Amino acid sequence: MPRTVLLNPGPVNVTNRVRQALMLPDLCHREKEFSDLMAAIRAKLLQAFAIEKEFTSVLVSGSGTAALEMAVSSSLSPGRSILVIENGVYGERIGKICDVYQLKRHTLKLGWGEPPRLEDIENELKKNPDIEVVALVHHETTTGLLNPLKEVGALARRYEKVFLVDCISSLAGDEIDFTPIDIAAGTANKCIQGFPGVSFVVFREKELERLRKIPERTLYFNLTGYHKAQEAGGMLFTPAIPAHYALDVALDELIEETVAGRIERYAKAARFLRAGFEDIGLEFLIPEGWRSNCLTGLRLPKEVSYEKLHDELKANGFVIYAGQGNLSDNIFRVANMGDITQEEFKRFLQVLKTTLTTS
Ligand SMILES: *Cc1c(COP(=O)(O)O)cnc(C)c1O
């Protein structure tokens, strides 16, 4: 029986080298071994993306949302507001985090999959001088839309705003120009190809002074508290130790492959899959030019039930992903993140074609 191929947007198939990193002796995170590991991971994260001159990194145990919650809850000065650009589940999640922490927000609410217009963002910035932070989801995993990070970032920069980006599903999968970014959230278990359990925030060193003045709003997710502890070689709370060991190896592999090399590999996989989808006659949710390298949103053919399609594919070793919210009945998603071979993508297209033409 071939292995299960994960075509969901994380957790992803990992290499055997990453998997073997989970086989650990018993160890205590307050010992030098873990301290050294943490320092190595923090440095490799910056090195992989060539941002070590201006950025610093913080590790937090938990899924991607932990890093996102840390970034959002720790970034806004009292009395100021955040502009949330919302065109999917993850933009909504940023809004929800703001609400939980009672942060004042302005929201540019768009249809799911609808790209933001720069003039609308600019209007918000003009209308609301209290905005301090502009928040964007780079790859909106809800639909597979790649939001215009560079353009929105340039606008935020022009208005002297802090630019905060959820890069959780795009980091190492789609090109990211860090020039306009001040704060970004990422996770181990998507395009970085590690295991779930550890996520991270990277931010500009020059932000530290401003961030330190923000009152602590959360005990567990305070960004500057973690940063201070990690700079001193410590962890505030017990970390997900195995996930850290796996992340360290995953970063070695990423640095060996290079971020550009991985992006190219994913782009190639996406092109191959999309040609196959077209051949089968499936309809794309997002027009060409706006799609990420990492995930394709497809309309579910009218006569096909998602459950049936999912179960049939799973019986053949492939896990696809349902739509979320109001898209749950009419789309399905196929991610191409992780350590997946061309042979496996090929076999997936064959099985998908057979399943759709016989159902
Ligand atoms: C996966 C993902 C998250 C985090 O989700 P978790 O379930 O916490 O891992 C956040 N934002 C985006 C865009 C994502 O794709």
The ligand as a Gaussian input file, in Angstrom:
#p B3LYP/6-31G(d) Opt

LIG

0 1
 C       -2.960000      27.299000       8.372000
 C       -3.153000      28.756000       8.449000
 C       -3.206000      29.421000       9.688000
 C       -3.069000      28.722000      11.003000
 O       -3.926000      27.676000      11.194000
 P       -3.604000      26.595000      12.342000
 O       -4.766000      25.672000      12.274000
 O       -3.488000      27.333000      13.604000
 O       -2.322000      25.961000      11.945000
 C       -3.295000      30.802000       9.673000
 N       -3.352000      31.498000       8.527000
 C       -3.298000      30.895000       7.325000
 C       -3.342000      31.734000       6.101000
 C       -3.227000      29.499000       7.248000
 O       -3.187000      28.898000       6.058000

